[in-house]
Amino acid sequence: MSSADTYWFLFRGGELLVPTESQADPIPRNADGFGLPIVQWLELEPLDGVACCAVATAADAEPPSGYRFIPLRAFAATVTPEWFDLAGRASQLLEWDRTHRFCGRCGTATERVATERA
């Protein structure tokens, strides 16, 4: 995915990367990961015509200058329900993808399906 116009819901464990100072967007835009190690990446539905991705970084990743990691619940207190809903969905999808790499019945590795979350 190109970062030309993308919101980056970037997580370190249960914490979300947000700007330290108030900005027009509460989520980094066009961040391209800030050079942080990306351990997981998923495409999300667009928000107001802007592409969105859910990204997980390493547990020991340090935030870039001008940003900090905060708990998702703390994020909820600072944004509109629309922003929080998408951040919550991003977190849930990353967790599901991380914990469902194999079929619970037969143990076969799961594969992504391009047309749906399955």
Backbone atoms as SQL, in Angstrom:
CREATE TABLE atoms (id INTEGER PRIMARY KEY, chain TEXT, resi INTEGER, resn TEXT, atom TEXT, x REAL, y REAL, z REAL);
INSERT INTO atoms VALUES
  (1, 'A', 1, 'MET', 'N', 0.838, -1.191, 0.000),
  (2, 'A', 1, 'MET', 'CA', 0.000, 0.000, 0.000),
  (3, 'A', 1, 'MET', 'C', 0.874, 1.243, 0.000),
  (4, 'A', 2, 'SER', 'N', 0.510, 2.197, -0.786),
  (5, 'A', 2, 'SER', 'CA', 1.209, 3.469, -0.801),
  (6, 'A', 2, 'SER', 'C', 0.747, 4.300, 0.388),
  (7, 'A', 3, 'SER', 'N', 1.637, 5.060, 0.958),
  (8, 'A', 3, 'SER', 'CA', 1.257, 5.907, 2.085),
  (9, 'A', 3, 'SER', 'C', 0.840, 7.292, 1.614),
  (10, 'A', 4, 'ALA', 'N', 0.628, 7.463, 0.305),
  (11, 'A', 4, 'ALA', 'CA', 0.318, 8.776, -0.255),
  (12, 'A', 4, 'ALA', 'C', -0.835, 9.459, 0.459),
  (13, 'A', 5, 'ASP', 'N', -1.839, 8.731, 0.848),
  (14, 'A', 5, 'ASP', 'CA', -2.947, 9.302, 1.596),
  (15, 'A', 5, 'ASP', 'C', -3.563, 8.207, 2.446),
  (16, 'A', 6, 'THR', 'N', -2.925, 7.910, 3.571),
  (17, 'A', 6, 'THR', 'CA', -3.322, 6.791, 4.408),
  (18, 'A', 6, 'THR', 'C', -3.223, 7.159, 5.886),
  (19, 'A', 7, 'TYR', 'N', -4.255, 6.793, 6.645),
  (20, 'A', 7, 'TYR', 'CA', -4.180, 6.888, 8.100),
  (21, 'A', 7, 'TYR', 'C', -3.511, 5.620, 8.609),
  (22, 'A', 8, 'TRP', 'N', -2.555, 5.785, 9.524),
  (23, 'A', 8, 'TRP', 'CA', -1.816, 4.666, 10.105),
  (24, 'A', 8, 'TRP', 'C', -2.245, 4.464, 11.548),
  (25, 'A', 9, 'PHE', 'N', -3.090, 3.442, 11.791),
  (26, 'A', 9, 'PHE', 'CA', -3.454, 3.046, 13.148),
  (27, 'A', 9, 'PHE', 'C', -2.346, 2.104, 13.611),
  (28, 'A', 10, 'LEU', 'N', -1.323, 2.693, 14.217),
  (29, 'A', 10, 'LEU', 'CA', -0.097, 1.986, 14.534),
  (30, 'A', 10, 'LEU', 'C', -0.085, 1.617, 16.024),
  (31, 'A', 11, 'PHE', 'N', -0.040, 0.317, 16.293),
  (32, 'A', 11, 'PHE', 'CA', -0.122, -0.190, 17.664),
  (33, 'A', 11, 'PHE', 'C', 1.186, -0.805, 18.133),
  (34, 'A', 12, 'ARG', 'N', 1.467, -0.587, 19.404),
  (35, 'A', 12, 'ARG', 'CA', 2.548, -1.281, 20.115),
  (36, 'A', 12, 'ARG', 'C', 1.843, -2.006, 21.257),
  (37, 'A', 13, 'GLY', 'N', 1.572, -3.279, 21.026),
  (38, 'A', 13, 'GLY', 'CA', 0.738, -4.001, 21.986),
  (39, 'A', 13, 'GLY', 'C', -0.648, -3.387, 21.985),
  (40, 'A', 14, 'GLY', 'N', -1.156, -3.009, 23.165),
  (41, 'A', 14, 'GLY', 'CA', -2.475, -2.393, 23.257),
  (42, 'A', 14, 'GLY', 'C', -2.456, -0.877, 23.182),
  (43, 'A', 15, 'GLU', 'N', -1.316, -0.308, 22.842),
  (44, 'A', 15, 'GLU', 'CA', -1.186, 1.143, 22.785),
  (45, 'A', 15, 'GLU', 'C', -1.170, 1.637, 21.347),
  (46, 'A', 16, 'LEU', 'N', -1.792, 2.787, 21.124),
  (47, 'A', 16, 'LEU', 'CA', -1.932, 3.396, 19.810),
  (48, 'A', 16, 'LEU', 'C', -1.024, 4.624, 19.705),
  (49, 'A', 17, 'LEU', 'N', -0.408, 4.792, 18.550),
  (50, 'A', 17, 'LEU', 'CA', 0.462, 5.952, 18.313),
  (51, 'A', 17, 'LEU', 'C', -0.390, 7.172, 17.973),
  (52, 'A', 18, 'VAL', 'N', -0.197, 8.256, 18.730),
  (53, 'A', 18, 'VAL', 'CA', -0.937, 9.502, 18.510),
  (54, 'A', 18, 'VAL', 'C', 0.032, 10.677, 18.617),
  (55, 'A', 19, 'PRO', 'N', -0.339, 11.818, 18.017),
  (56, 'A', 19, 'PRO', 'CA', 0.510, 13.007, 18.147),
  (57, 'A', 19, 'PRO', 'C', 0.533, 13.505, 19.593),
  (58, 'A', 20, 'THR', 'N', 1.664, 14.066, 20.026),
  (59, 'A', 20, 'THR', 'CA', 1.745, 14.614, 21.384),
  (60, 'A', 20, 'THR', 'C', 1.017, 15.955, 21.471),
  (61, 'A', 21, 'GLU', 'N', 0.957, 16.685, 20.380),
  (62, 'A', 21, 'GLU', 'CA', 0.253, 17.970, 20.327),
  (63, 'A', 21, 'GLU', 'C', -1.015, 17.800, 19.500),
  (64, 'A', 22, 'SER', 'N', -2.004, 18.614, 19.779),
  (65, 'A', 22, 'SER', 'CA', -3.266, 18.554, 19.043),
  (66, 'A', 22, 'SER', 'C', -3.023, 18.852, 17.562),
  (67, 'A', 23, 'GLN', 'N', -3.581, 18.011, 16.711),
  (68, 'A', 23, 'GLN', 'CA', -3.477, 18.177, 15.268),
  (69, 'A', 23, 'GLN', 'C', -4.848, 17.968, 14.653),
  (70, 'A', 24, 'ALA', 'N', -4.986, 18.299, 13.388),
  (71, 'A', 24, 'ALA', 'CA', -6.265, 18.119, 12.698),
  (72, 'A', 24, 'ALA', 'C', -6.677, 16.653, 12.704),
  (73, 'A', 25, 'ASP', 'N', -5.722, 15.758, 12.512),
  (74, 'A', 25, 'ASP', 'CA', -5.994, 14.328, 12.513),
  (75, 'A', 25, 'ASP', 'C', -5.428, 13.704, 13.790),
  (76, 'A', 26, 'PRO', 'N', -6.228, 12.933, 14.531),
  (77, 'A', 26, 'PRO', 'CA', -5.728, 12.317, 15.760),
  (78, 'A', 26, 'PRO', 'C', -4.887, 11.064, 15.514),
  (79, 'A', 27, 'ILE', 'N', -4.803, 10.648, 14.246),
  (80, 'A', 27, 'ILE', 'CA', -4.032, 9.471, 13.845),
  (81, 'A', 27, 'ILE', 'C', -3.012, 9.922, 12.814),
  (82, 'A', 28, 'PRO', 'N', -1.782, 9.400, 12.856),
  (83, 'A', 28, 'PRO', 'CA', -0.794, 9.787, 11.850),
  (84, 'A', 28, 'PRO', 'C', -1.291, 9.509, 10.428),
  (85, 'A', 29, 'ARG', 'N', -1.040, 10.451, 9.567),
  (86, 'A', 29, 'ARG', 'CA', -1.426, 10.331, 8.168),
  (87, 'A', 29, 'ARG', 'C', -0.159, 10.395, 7.328),
  (88, 'A', 30, 'ASN', 'N', -0.082, 9.518, 6.350),
  (89, 'A', 30, 'ASN', 'CA', 1.084, 9.472, 5.465),
  (90, 'A', 30, 'ASN', 'C', 2.365, 9.186, 6.227),
  (91, 'A', 31, 'ALA', 'N', 2.254, 8.367, 7.268),
  (92, 'A', 31, 'ALA', 'CA', 3.385, 8.101, 8.157),
  (93, 'A', 31, 'ALA', 'C', 4.356, 7.083, 7.597),
  (94, 'A', 32, 'ASP', 'N', 3.873, 6.174, 6.785),
  (95, 'A', 32, 'ASP', 'CA', 4.696, 5.099, 6.229),
  (96, 'A', 32, 'ASP', 'C', 5.469, 4.367, 7.318),
  (97, 'A', 33, 'GLY', 'N', 4.838, 4.256, 8.493),
  (98, 'A', 33, 'GLY', 'CA', 5.432, 3.493, 9.579),
  (99, 'A', 33, 'GLY', 'C', 6.507, 4.207, 10.368),
  (100, 'A', 34, 'PHE', 'N', 6.862, 5.428, 9.984),
  (101, 'A', 34, 'PHE', 'CA', 7.891, 6.194, 10.688),
  (102, 'A', 34, 'PHE', 'C', 9.210, 5.446, 10.805),
  (103, 'A', 35, 'GLY', 'N', 9.421, 4.466, 9.966),
  (104, 'A', 35, 'GLY', 'CA', 10.647, 3.676, 10.055),
  (105, 'A', 35, 'GLY', 'C', 10.643, 2.668, 11.185),
  (106, 'A', 36, 'LEU', 'N', 9.503, 2.514, 11.868),
  (107, 'A', 36, 'LEU', 'CA', 9.402, 1.521, 12.936),
  (108, 'A', 36, 'LEU', 'C', 9.303, 0.124, 12.334),
  (109, 'A', 37, 'PRO', 'N', 9.757, -0.892, 13.057),
  (110, 'A', 37, 'PRO', 'CA', 9.633, -2.251, 12.532),
  (111, 'A', 37, 'PRO', 'C', 8.161, -2.661, 12.466),
  (112, 'A', 38, 'ILE', 'N', 7.712, -3.076, 11.301),
  (113, 'A', 38, 'ILE', 'CA', 6.326, -3.496, 11.127),
  (114, 'A', 38, 'ILE', 'C', 6.267, -5.009, 11.227),
  (115, 'A', 39, 'VAL', 'N', 5.539, -5.493, 12.231),
  (116, 'A', 39, 'VAL', 'CA', 5.429, -6.939, 12.435),
  (117, 'A', 39, 'VAL', 'C', 4.093, -7.482, 11.937),
  (118, 'A', 40, 'GLN', 'N', 3.149, -6.588, 11.670),
  (119, 'A', 40, 'GLN', 'CA', 1.839, -6.999, 11.179),
  (120, 'A', 40, 'GLN', 'C', 1.187, -5.809, 10.495),
  (121, 'A', 41, 'TRP', 'N', 0.465, -6.078, 9.414),
  (122, 'A', 41, 'TRP', 'CA', -0.172, -5.007, 8.653),
  (123, 'A', 41, 'TRP', 'C', -1.470, -5.516, 8.045),
  (124, 'A', 42, 'LEU', 'N', -2.543, -4.731, 8.177),
  (125, 'A', 42, 'LEU', 'CA', -3.846, -5.067, 7.591),
  (126, 'A', 42, 'LEU', 'C', -4.466, -3.812, 6.993),
  (127, 'A', 43, 'GLU', 'N', -5.139, -3.977, 5.892),
  (128, 'A', 43, 'GLU', 'CA', -5.871, -2.869, 5.288),
  (129, 'A', 43, 'GLU', 'C', -7.248, -2.779, 5.944),
  (130, 'A', 44, 'LEU', 'N', -7.702, -1.553, 6.206),
  (131, 'A', 44, 'LEU', 'CA', -9.014, -1.304, 6.795),
  (132, 'A', 44, 'LEU', 'C', -9.898, -0.578, 5.788),
  (133, 'A', 45, 'GLU', 'N', -11.156, -0.386, 6.159),
  (134, 'A', 45, 'GLU', 'CA', -12.045, 0.387, 5.305),
  (135, 'A', 45, 'GLU', 'C', -11.624, 1.857, 5.354),
  (136, 'A', 46, 'PRO', 'N', -11.844, 2.585, 4.271),
  (137, 'A', 46, 'PRO', 'CA', -11.465, 4.009, 4.236),
  (138, 'A', 46, 'PRO', 'C', -12.301, 4.839, 5.205),
  (139, 'A', 47, 'LEU', 'N', -11.752, 5.951, 5.618),
  (140, 'A', 47, 'LEU', 'CA', -12.442, 6.918, 6.463),
  (141, 'A', 47, 'LEU', 'C', -12.518, 8.225, 5.689),
  (142, 'A', 48, 'ASP', 'N', -13.712, 8.648, 5.355),
  (143, 'A', 48, 'ASP', 'CA', -13.919, 9.880, 4.568),
  (144, 'A', 48, 'ASP', 'C', -13.072, 9.885, 3.299),
  (145, 'A', 49, 'GLY', 'N', -12.998, 8.740, 2.639),
  (146, 'A', 49, 'GLY', 'CA', -12.264, 8.640, 1.382),
  (147, 'A', 49, 'GLY', 'C', -10.763, 8.460, 1.525),
  (148, 'A', 50, 'VAL', 'N', -10.265, 8.397, 2.752),
  (149, 'A', 50, 'VAL', 'CA', -8.829, 8.223, 2.992),
  (150, 'A', 50, 'VAL', 'C', -8.572, 6.771, 3.391),
  (151, 'A', 51, 'ALA', 'N', -7.624, 6.141, 2.736),
  (152, 'A', 51, 'ALA', 'CA', -7.263, 4.760, 3.058),
  (153, 'A', 51, 'ALA', 'C', -6.795, 4.671, 4.506),
  (154, 'A', 52, 'CYS', 'N', -7.008, 3.506, 5.117),
  (155, 'A', 52, 'CYS', 'CA', -6.598, 3.274, 6.503),
  (156, 'A', 52, 'CYS', 'C', -5.921, 1.918, 6.605),
  (157, 'A', 53, 'CYS', 'N', -4.919, 1.820, 7.462),
  (158, 'A', 53, 'CYS', 'CA', -4.285, 0.539, 7.716),
  (159, 'A', 53, 'CYS', 'C', -4.068, 0.365, 9.215),
  (160, 'A', 54, 'ALA', 'N', -4.114, -0.886, 9.632),
  (161, 'A', 54, 'ALA', 'CA', -3.822, -1.259, 11.016),
  (162, 'A', 54, 'ALA', 'C', -2.441, -1.883, 11.004),
  (163, 'A', 55, 'VAL', 'N', -1.577, -1.380, 11.843),
  (164, 'A', 55, 'VAL', 'CA', -0.184, -1.819, 11.846),
  (165, 'A', 55, 'VAL', 'C', 0.246, -2.118, 13.273),
  (166, 'A', 56, 'ALA', 'N', 0.976, -3.213, 13.436),
  (167, 'A', 56, 'ALA', 'CA', 1.567, -3.533, 14.735),
  (168, 'A', 56, 'ALA', 'C', 3.077, -3.398, 14.601),
  (169, 'A', 57, 'THR', 'N', 3.675, -2.795, 15.603),
  (170, 'A', 57, 'THR', 'CA', 5.125, -2.653, 15.635),
  (171, 'A', 57, 'THR', 'C', 5.671, -3.491, 16.786),
  (172, 'A', 58, 'ALA', 'N', 6.965, -3.534, 16.898),
  (173, 'A', 58, 'ALA', 'CA', 7.629, -4.320, 17.942),
  (174, 'A', 58, 'ALA', 'C', 7.282, -3.785, 19.334),
  (175, 'A', 59, 'ALA', 'N', 7.271, -4.680, 20.307),
  (176, 'A', 59, 'ALA', 'CA', 6.914, -4.326, 21.680),
  (177, 'A', 59, 'ALA', 'C', 7.867, -3.300, 22.289),
  (178, 'A', 60, 'ASP', 'N', 9.089, -3.251, 21.801),
  (179, 'A', 60, 'ASP', 'CA', 10.065, -2.306, 22.350),
  (180, 'A', 60, 'ASP', 'C', 10.266, -1.074, 21.473),
  (181, 'A', 61, 'ALA', 'N', 9.402, -0.880, 20.485),
  (182, 'A', 61, 'ALA', 'CA', 9.533, 0.264, 19.575),
  (183, 'A', 61, 'ALA', 'C', 9.322, 1.578, 20.324),
  (184, 'A', 62, 'GLU', 'N', 10.158, 2.529, 20.028),
  (185, 'A', 62, 'GLU', 'CA', 10.048, 3.859, 20.623),
  (186, 'A', 62, 'GLU', 'C', 9.280, 4.763, 19.665),
  (187, 'A', 63, 'PRO', 'N', 8.410, 5.630, 20.188),
  (188, 'A', 63, 'PRO', 'CA', 7.648, 6.513, 19.298),
  (189, 'A', 63, 'PRO', 'C', 8.560, 7.539, 18.629),
  (190, 'A', 64, 'PRO', 'N', 8.221, 7.940, 17.412),
  (191, 'A', 64, 'PRO', 'CA', 9.005, 8.983, 16.750),
  (192, 'A', 64, 'PRO', 'C', 8.779, 10.331, 17.433),
  (193, 'A', 65, 'SER', 'N', 9.625, 11.256, 17.174),
  (194, 'A', 65, 'SER', 'CA', 9.517, 12.587, 17.755),
  (195, 'A', 65, 'SER', 'C', 8.154, 13.200, 17.428),
  (196, 'A', 66, 'GLY', 'N', 7.508, 13.765, 18.433),
  (197, 'A', 66, 'GLY', 'CA', 6.216, 14.405, 18.246),
  (198, 'A', 66, 'GLY', 'C', 5.035, 13.461, 18.407),
  (199, 'A', 67, 'TYR', 'N', 5.314, 12.217, 18.770),
  (200, 'A', 67, 'TYR', 'CA', 4.260, 11.214, 18.942),
  (201, 'A', 67, 'TYR', 'C', 4.473, 10.445, 20.235),
  (202, 'A', 68, 'ARG', 'N', 3.415, 9.768, 20.685),
  (203, 'A', 68, 'ARG', 'CA', 3.508, 8.923, 21.875),
  (204, 'A', 68, 'ARG', 'C', 2.526, 7.763, 21.717),
  (205, 'A', 69, 'PHE', 'N', 2.757, 6.706, 22.448),
  (206, 'A', 69, 'PHE', 'CA', 1.833, 5.581, 22.489),
  (207, 'A', 69, 'PHE', 'C', 0.946, 5.750, 23.715),
  (208, 'A', 70, 'ILE', 'N', -0.379, 5.580, 23.506),
  (209, 'A', 70, 'ILE', 'CA', -1.320, 5.666, 24.624),
  (210, 'A', 70, 'ILE', 'C', -2.266, 4.457, 24.570),
  (211, 'A', 71, 'PRO', 'N', -2.831, 4.077, 25.726),
  (212, 'A', 71, 'PRO', 'CA', -3.812, 2.996, 25.724),
  (213, 'A', 71, 'PRO', 'C', -5.024, 3.372, 24.865),
  (214, 'A', 72, 'LEU', 'N', -5.616, 2.394, 24.251),
  (215, 'A', 72, 'LEU', 'CA', -6.765, 2.631, 23.374),
  (216, 'A', 72, 'LEU', 'C', -7.904, 3.326, 24.136),
  (217, 'A', 73, 'ARG', 'N', -8.105, 2.955, 25.383),
  (218, 'A', 73, 'ARG', 'CA', -9.162, 3.579, 26.189),
  (219, 'A', 73, 'ARG', 'C', -8.917, 5.070, 26.383),
  (220, 'A', 74, 'ALA', 'N', -7.678, 5.458, 26.559),
  (221, 'A', 74, 'ALA', 'CA', -7.354, 6.885, 26.704),
  (222, 'A', 74, 'ALA', 'C', -7.640, 7.625, 25.403),
  (223, 'A', 75, 'PHE', 'N', -7.426, 6.965, 24.280),
  (224, 'A', 75, 'PHE', 'CA', -7.714, 7.552, 22.973),
  (225, 'A', 75, 'PHE', 'C', -9.207, 7.863, 22.852),
  (226, 'A', 76, 'ALA', 'N', -10.041, 6.983, 23.382),
  (227, 'A', 76, 'ALA', 'CA', -11.498, 7.148, 23.299),
  (228, 'A', 76, 'ALA', 'C', -11.958, 8.463, 23.916),
  (229, 'A', 77, 'ALA', 'N', -11.272, 8.906, 24.946),
  (230, 'A', 77, 'ALA', 'CA', -11.671, 10.131, 25.645),
  (231, 'A', 77, 'ALA', 'C', -11.298, 11.398, 24.885),
  (232, 'A', 78, 'THR', 'N', -10.526, 11.249, 23.808),
  (233, 'A', 78, 'THR', 'CA', -10.024, 12.444, 23.117),
  (234, 'A', 78, 'THR', 'C', -10.552, 12.615, 21.700),
  (235, 'A', 79, 'VAL', 'N', -11.345, 11.654, 21.212),
  (236, 'A', 79, 'VAL', 'CA', -11.767, 11.689, 19.802),
  (237, 'A', 79, 'VAL', 'C', -13.266, 11.436, 19.653),
  (238, 'A', 80, 'THR', 'N', -13.756, 11.613, 18.442),
  (239, 'A', 80, 'THR', 'CA', -15.165, 11.334, 18.137),
  (240, 'A', 80, 'THR', 'C', -15.381, 9.824, 18.121),
  (241, 'A', 81, 'PRO', 'N', -16.625, 9.396, 18.281),
  (242, 'A', 81, 'PRO', 'CA', -16.916, 7.959, 18.224),
  (243, 'A', 81, 'PRO', 'C', -16.464, 7.310, 16.915),
  (244, 'A', 82, 'GLU', 'N', -16.528, 8.030, 15.810),
  (245, 'A', 82, 'GLU', 'CA', -16.100, 7.481, 14.520),
  (246, 'A', 82, 'GLU', 'C', -14.621, 7.086, 14.541),
  (247, 'A', 83, 'TRP', 'N', -13.783, 7.959, 15.101),
  (248, 'A', 83, 'TRP', 'CA', -12.353, 7.665, 15.194),
  (249, 'A', 83, 'TRP', 'C', -12.101, 6.491, 16.133),
  (250, 'A', 84, 'PHE', 'N', -12.784, 6.503, 17.274),
  (251, 'A', 84, 'PHE', 'CA', -12.576, 5.426, 18.228),
  (252, 'A', 84, 'PHE', 'C', -13.066, 4.087, 17.681),
  (253, 'A', 85, 'ASP', 'N', -14.200, 4.093, 16.982),
  (254, 'A', 85, 'ASP', 'CA', -14.719, 2.855, 16.397),
  (255, 'A', 85, 'ASP', 'C', -13.699, 2.238, 15.441),
  (256, 'A', 86, 'LEU', 'N', -13.115, 3.071, 14.601),
  (257, 'A', 86, 'LEU', 'CA', -12.146, 2.546, 13.638),
  (258, 'A', 86, 'LEU', 'C', -10.861, 2.084, 14.331),
  (259, 'A', 87, 'ALA', 'N', -10.419, 2.818, 15.340),
  (260, 'A', 87, 'ALA', 'CA', -9.225, 2.404, 16.087),
  (261, 'A', 87, 'ALA', 'C', -9.493, 1.086, 16.816),
  (262, 'A', 88, 'GLY', 'N', -10.688, 0.948, 17.397),
  (263, 'A', 88, 'GLY', 'CA', -11.051, -0.298, 18.072),
  (264, 'A', 88, 'GLY', 'C', -11.105, -1.462, 17.099),
  (265, 'A', 89, 'ARG', 'N', -11.673, -1.222, 15.927),
  (266, 'A', 89, 'ARG', 'CA', -11.732, -2.266, 14.902),
  (267, 'A', 89, 'ARG', 'C', -10.317, -2.652, 14.464),
  (268, 'A', 90, 'ALA', 'N', -9.463, -1.671, 14.287),
  (269, 'A', 90, 'ALA', 'CA', -8.077, -1.945, 13.898),
  (270, 'A', 90, 'ALA', 'C', -7.401, -2.835, 14.937),
  (271, 'A', 91, 'SER', 'N', -7.580, -2.502, 16.201),
  (272, 'A', 91, 'SER', 'CA', -6.988, -3.290, 17.278),
  (273, 'A', 91, 'SER', 'C', -7.527, -4.715, 17.289),
  (274, 'A', 92, 'GLN', 'N', -8.840, -4.851, 17.147),
  (275, 'A', 92, 'GLN', 'CA', -9.466, -6.178, 17.159),
  (276, 'A', 92, 'GLN', 'C', -9.006, -7.028, 15.980),
  (277, 'A', 93, 'LEU', 'N', -8.927, -6.435, 14.798),
  (278, 'A', 93, 'LEU', 'CA', -8.507, -7.196, 13.620),
  (279, 'A', 93, 'LEU', 'C', -7.050, -7.632, 13.724),
  (280, 'A', 94, 'LEU', 'N', -6.193, -6.763, 14.255),
  (281, 'A', 94, 'LEU', 'CA', -4.797, -7.151, 14.451),
  (282, 'A', 94, 'LEU', 'C', -4.701, -8.323, 15.429),
  (283, 'A', 95, 'GLU', 'N', -5.468, -8.250, 16.514),
  (284, 'A', 95, 'GLU', 'CA', -5.434, -9.329, 17.509),
  (285, 'A', 95, 'GLU', 'C', -5.974, -10.630, 16.914),
  (286, 'A', 96, 'TRP', 'N', -7.072, -10.542, 16.166),
  (287, 'A', 96, 'TRP', 'CA', -7.636, -11.743, 15.543),
  (288, 'A', 96, 'TRP', 'C', -6.629, -12.352, 14.563),
  (289, 'A', 97, 'ASP', 'N', -6.025, -11.511, 13.757),
  (290, 'A', 97, 'ASP', 'CA', -5.056, -12.000, 12.779),
  (291, 'A', 97, 'ASP', 'C', -3.848, -12.640, 13.468),
  (292, 'A', 98, 'ARG', 'N', -3.427, -12.059, 14.585),
  (293, 'A', 98, 'ARG', 'CA', -2.272, -12.576, 15.322),
  (294, 'A', 98, 'ARG', 'C', -2.570, -13.920, 15.977),
  (295, 'A', 99, 'THR', 'N', -3.801, -14.083, 16.468),
  (296, 'A', 99, 'THR', 'CA', -4.121, -15.283, 17.241),
  (297, 'A', 99, 'THR', 'C', -4.831, -16.379, 16.446),
  (298, 'A', 100, 'HIS', 'N', -5.124, -16.140, 15.180),
  (299, 'A', 100, 'HIS', 'CA', -5.825, -17.138, 14.365),
  (300, 'A', 100, 'HIS', 'C', -5.020, -17.490, 13.115),
  (301, 'A', 101, 'ARG', 'N', -3.784, -17.821, 13.301),
  (302, 'A', 101, 'ARG', 'CA', -2.907, -18.162, 12.174),
  (303, 'A', 101, 'ARG', 'C', -3.085, -19.597, 11.701),
  (304, 'A', 102, 'PHE', 'N', -3.783, -20.403, 12.517),
  (305, 'A', 102, 'PHE', 'CA', -3.997, -21.809, 12.175),
  (306, 'A', 102, 'PHE', 'C', -5.444, -22.181, 12.453),
  (307, 'A', 103, 'CYS', 'N', -5.963, -23.106, 11.680),
  (308, 'A', 103, 'CYS', 'CA', -7.316, -23.608, 11.860),
  (309, 'A', 103, 'CYS', 'C', -7.416, -24.300, 13.220),
  (310, 'A', 104, 'GLY', 'N', -8.448, -23.945, 13.994),
  (311, 'A', 104, 'GLY', 'CA', -8.639, -24.542, 15.302),
  (312, 'A', 104, 'GLY', 'C', -9.054, -26.005, 15.239),
  (313, 'A', 105, 'ARG', 'N', -9.507, -26.452, 14.099),
  (314, 'A', 105, 'ARG', 'CA', -9.966, -27.837, 13.959),
  (315, 'A', 105, 'ARG', 'C', -8.868, -28.763, 13.451),
  (316, 'A', 106, 'CYS', 'N', -8.187, -28.353, 12.363),
  (317, 'A', 106, 'CYS', 'CA', -7.226, -29.266, 11.740),
  (318, 'A', 106, 'CYS', 'C', -5.772, -28.817, 11.856),
  (319, 'A', 107, 'GLY', 'N', -5.541, -27.565, 12.267),
  (320, 'A', 107, 'GLY', 'CA', -4.180, -27.078, 12.443),
  (321, 'A', 107, 'GLY', 'C', -3.525, -26.542, 11.179),
  (322, 'A', 108, 'THR', 'N', -4.243, -26.536, 10.062),
  (323, 'A', 108, 'THR', 'CA', -3.693, -26.013, 8.815),
  (324, 'A', 108, 'THR', 'C', -3.520, -24.498, 8.921),
  (325, 'A', 109, 'ALA', 'N', -2.448, -23.993, 8.350),
  (326, 'A', 109, 'ALA', 'CA', -2.223, -22.544, 8.353),
  (327, 'A', 109, 'ALA', 'C', -3.367, -21.847, 7.630),
  (328, 'A', 110, 'THR', 'N', -3.840, -20.738, 8.195),
  (329, 'A', 110, 'THR', 'CA', -4.908, -19.981, 7.545),
  (330, 'A', 110, 'THR', 'C', -4.311, -19.107, 6.451),
  (331, 'A', 111, 'GLU', 'N', -5.144, -18.743, 5.505),
  (332, 'A', 111, 'GLU', 'CA', -4.727, -17.892, 4.394),
  (333, 'A', 111, 'GLU', 'C', -5.678, -16.710, 4.308),
  (334, 'A', 112, 'ARG', 'N', -5.163, -15.556, 3.938),
  (335, 'A', 112, 'ARG', 'CA', -6.013, -14.385, 3.762),
  (336, 'A', 112, 'ARG', 'C', -6.822, -14.531, 2.480),
  (337, 'A', 113, 'VAL', 'N', -8.032, -14.013, 2.513),
  (338, 'A', 113, 'VAL', 'CA', -8.904, -13.980, 1.356),
  (339, 'A', 113, 'VAL', 'C', -9.053, -12.513, 0.969),
  (340, 'A', 114, 'ALA', 'N', -8.742, -12.181, -0.258),
  (341, 'A', 114, 'ALA', 'CA', -8.717, -10.782, -0.689),
  (342, 'A', 114, 'ALA', 'C', -10.091, -10.120, -0.670),
  (343, 'A', 115, 'THR', 'N', -11.161, -10.888, -0.837),
  (344, 'A', 115, 'THR', 'CA', -12.482, -10.294, -0.979),
  (345, 'A', 115, 'THR', 'C', -13.281, -10.196, 0.313),
  (346, 'A', 116, 'GLU', 'N', -12.775, -10.769, 1.407),
  (347, 'A', 116, 'GLU', 'CA', -13.517, -10.722, 2.670),
  (348, 'A', 116, 'GLU', 'C', -12.605, -11.036, 3.846),
  (349, 'A', 117, 'ARG', 'N', -13.110, -10.763, 5.036),
  (350, 'A', 117, 'ARG', 'CA', -12.403, -11.151, 6.257),
  (351, 'A', 117, 'ARG', 'C', -12.864, -12.567, 6.581),
  (352, 'A', 118, 'ALA', 'N', -12.047, -13.534, 6.258),
  (353, 'A', 118, 'ALA', 'CA', -12.437, -14.931, 6.452),
  (354, 'A', 118, 'ALA', 'C', -11.231, -15.766, 6.807);
